[in-house]
Amino acid sequence: RTCADRYAAALGGMDWLTPPVEPAGYGHTWQTYAVLLDAAVDRQALMTRLLERGIENSIGAHALNRIAYLEPYCGKRSFDGCERAADSALCLPLYPTMTGDDVDRVVEALTDCAPRCGAWPPPRAPSSA
């Protein structure tokens, strides 16, 4: 929870991504910390740049209607929300032994890498908490 809160504070002001929302009165398990990237951001390029900086990451969602095996069950229909998430969700590192310094390192890498991947305006430097 502490790391998720730290991510939320650092990423909340970045116009090119949307952090996850925890509705008031509900608790989140924080199994993953998945953000939605703006359509202008090249997710694959950002993922590659983060990996080059030693930041593990992954695709945040898959659209089941795009998986050939499941097509008979989904049909040829479009699911806008599902497809948007499949195209733009990015999972950032989140693990039990993660520290605040680890979160800061991820945020710093995002801040440095994102402008070269289509993020605009350039991210603000994270404030130290």
C-alpha positions as CSV (number, residue, x, y, z in Angstrom):
1,R,0.0,0.0,0.0
2,T,2.8,2.4,0.8
3,C,4.5,2.0,-2.6
4,A,1.1,2.3,-4.4
5,D,0.5,5.5,-2.5
6,R,3.9,6.8,-3.4
7,Y,3.3,5.9,-7.1
8,A,0.0,7.8,-7.0
9,A,1.5,10.9,-5.5
10,A,4.4,10.9,-8.0
11,L,2.4,10.0,-11.1
12,G,-0.8,11.9,-10.5
13,G,0.4,15.1,-12.2
14,M,1.6,13.5,-15.4
15,D,-0.8,14.4,-18.2
16,W,0.3,11.4,-20.4
17,L,-0.7,8.6,-18.1
18,T,-3.6,7.8,-15.8
19,P,-2.8,6.0,-12.6
20,P,-5.2,3.5,-11.1
21,V,-8.0,4.8,-8.9
22,E,-9.0,3.4,-5.5
23,P,-12.6,4.4,-4.9
24,A,-13.3,5.8,-1.4
25,G,-14.5,3.2,0.9
26,Y,-12.9,0.3,-1.0
27,G,-9.5,-1.4,-0.5
28,H,-7.3,-2.4,-3.4
29,T,-5.1,-5.5,-3.3
30,W,-2.4,-3.8,-5.3
31,Q,-1.3,-7.1,-6.9
32,T,-0.1,-4.9,-9.8
33,Y,0.3,-1.2,-10.4
34,A,-1.1,-0.7,-13.9
35,V,-1.3,2.8,-15.5
36,L,-3.1,3.7,-18.8
37,L,-0.8,5.6,-21.2
38,D,-2.1,8.3,-23.5
39,A,-2.6,7.2,-27.1
40,A,0.4,9.4,-28.2
41,V,2.8,7.3,-26.1
42,D,4.5,4.4,-27.8
43,R,4.1,1.8,-25.1
44,Q,6.5,-0.7,-26.7
45,A,9.2,1.9,-27.0
46,L,8.6,3.0,-23.4
47,M,8.7,-0.6,-22.2
48,T,12.0,-1.2,-24.0
49,R,13.6,2.0,-22.6
50,L,12.5,1.1,-19.1
51,L,14.0,-2.4,-19.5
52,E,17.3,-0.8,-20.7
53,R,17.3,1.1,-17.4
54,G,16.7,-2.1,-15.4
55,I,13.0,-1.4,-14.7
56,E,10.9,-4.5,-15.2
57,N,7.5,-3.9,-16.7
58,S,4.8,-5.7,-18.7
59,I,1.7,-5.2,-20.7
60,G,-1.1,-4.4,-18.3
61,A,-4.1,-6.1,-20.0
62,H,-5.1,-8.3,-22.9
63,A,-8.3,-8.0,-24.9
64,L,-9.9,-11.5,-24.9
65,N,-11.8,-10.7,-28.1
66,R,-8.4,-10.4,-29.9
67,I,-7.2,-13.9,-28.9
68,A,-7.9,-16.3,-31.8
69,Y,-8.8,-19.2,-29.5
70,L,-11.5,-17.2,-27.8
71,E,-12.9,-15.6,-30.9
72,P,-15.8,-18.1,-31.2
73,Y,-16.9,-17.0,-27.7
74,C,-16.5,-13.3,-28.3
75,G,-17.5,-13.0,-31.9
76,K,-16.2,-10.2,-34.1
77,R,-17.5,-7.6,-31.7
78,S,-15.5,-4.7,-30.5
79,F,-15.1,-3.9,-26.8
80,D,-13.8,-0.3,-26.6
81,G,-12.7,-0.2,-22.9
82,C,-11.1,-3.6,-23.1
83,E,-9.2,-2.8,-26.3
84,R,-8.1,0.6,-25.0
85,A,-6.6,-1.1,-21.9
86,A,-5.0,-3.8,-24.0
87,D,-3.4,-1.1,-26.2
88,S,-2.2,1.3,-23.5
89,A,-2.0,-0.4,-20.0
90,L,1.5,-0.7,-18.6
91,C,2.3,-2.6,-15.4
92,L,5.0,-1.0,-13.2
93,P,7.0,-2.9,-10.7
94,L,5.3,-3.6,-7.4
95,Y,6.4,-6.3,-5.0
96,P,6.4,-7.1,-1.3
97,T,10.0,-6.0,-0.6
98,M,9.8,-2.8,-2.7
99,T,11.0,0.4,-1.0
100,G,10.2,4.0,-1.5
101,D,13.6,4.4,-3.1
102,D,12.7,1.7,-5.6
103,V,9.5,3.5,-6.5
104,D,11.4,6.8,-6.9
105,R,13.8,5.0,-9.3
106,V,10.9,3.7,-11.4
107,V,9.3,7.2,-11.5
108,E,12.7,8.8,-12.4
109,A,13.1,6.3,-15.3
110,L,9.5,7.1,-16.5
111,T,10.2,10.8,-16.3
112,D,13.4,10.4,-18.3
113,C,12.2,7.9,-20.9
114,A,8.6,9.0,-21.6
115,P,9.4,12.2,-23.7
116,R,11.3,10.1,-26.2
117,C,8.3,7.8,-26.5
118,G,5.7,10.4,-27.4
119,A,4.7,11.7,-23.9
120,W,3.8,15.4,-24.0
121,P,4.0,17.7,-22.2
122,P,7.3,16.3,-20.8
123,P,6.8,14.9,-17.3
124,R,7.6,17.0,-14.3
125,A,10.4,15.8,-12.1
126,P,9.1,13.8,-9.2
127,S,9.0,15.7,-5.9
128,S,10.9,14.1,-3.1
129,A,8.6,13.0,-0.3
